[in-house]
Amino acid sequence: MGMKHAGSGPGKELAAVIALGGNIGDVKRHFIGARDMIAALEGTRLLASSRLYRSPPMGPQEQPDYLNAVILIQTRLNPLPLLHRMQSIELQFGRTRNKQRWGERTLDLDLIAHDDTRMQSPELTLPHPGMRERMFVLQPMCDVLPDWRDPVTGNTARDMLQRRVSTGESLLAEPEDW
């Protein structure tokens, strides 16, 4: 099951996968607020939310663990307008962008996939290029859309997760509802 729909022109409803991450402040509250704000965007509705997972930081280790989740939405917004609205939501939750990659953050919203769109621009690459190697994206993604098929590799989210586990990575433990 991909995210294919009857067309991809303007005004068509398309499914999009958004990953949420954060490790500063009341992250769970930030996630709930961001999910509500995304669902309230014009022409957008929430279809599903993953469970909430805890993961070690990807970059500098002198920071708190992250919370991670994925939401599945249906939207009439094209990828770049959706990305810009997501960035605005991040700012409303105190997100600051500095030069430190993978540093601490109150809220990080990543557009992982937008229907079966393949794009590469200075601002956005779809599907998200790092998601295939990230347990903190793949595991929650499998909660909401395990049969999503990567338009680049042809692999499903479940296949990619199983591949990570088969190479020795551990599943993220003790997910919780939010």
C-alpha positions, 0 to 999 in steps of 0.5 A: 500500500503506497500513498498513491491517490487519484492525481497529484495536481493542485487541490488534490488530497495527498497523504504526507508523513511528518516526523516529530522530534525534540529533547528540550522542555515539555516535548510531549506537550509540544508534539500535541500542540504541533499535531493539532496545529498541523491538523488545522492547516487549510485542506489538512486533516490528521489520519494517524499518530504513531506511539511516542518513542525515546531515542539517544541523540544522533549528534552531540551526546551531551544532551538529553534523549529525544522523543520521536513520533510520526503523524500521517496527514491528508493535505491539499498543500503541496510539499514546499507550502507544507514545509513552510507552515511546519517551519512556522509551527517549529518557531512557535514552539521556540525552535531556534536554528543555529549552525550546530547540526543535530543539537538540542531542540524544542521541536523538529518537524521533518517532512518524510514523504508527500504522496509518492513525490520525488524531489530534490531542491536546496530547501527540500528533498523527498522522500527524506534522504536520512529516513532509511537509516533512522530507527527513530523515524522507521519504527514510528512510521511502521505504527502508522504506515508500515506498507508505505513504499519508498518511491526511490528504493521500492522498499516498504517502511517495514522492510527498511525497519527489518533491515536495520534490525537484521544489521544489529540495531535495537528497536526503540523500547517502551513506546507510549501513547500521546 
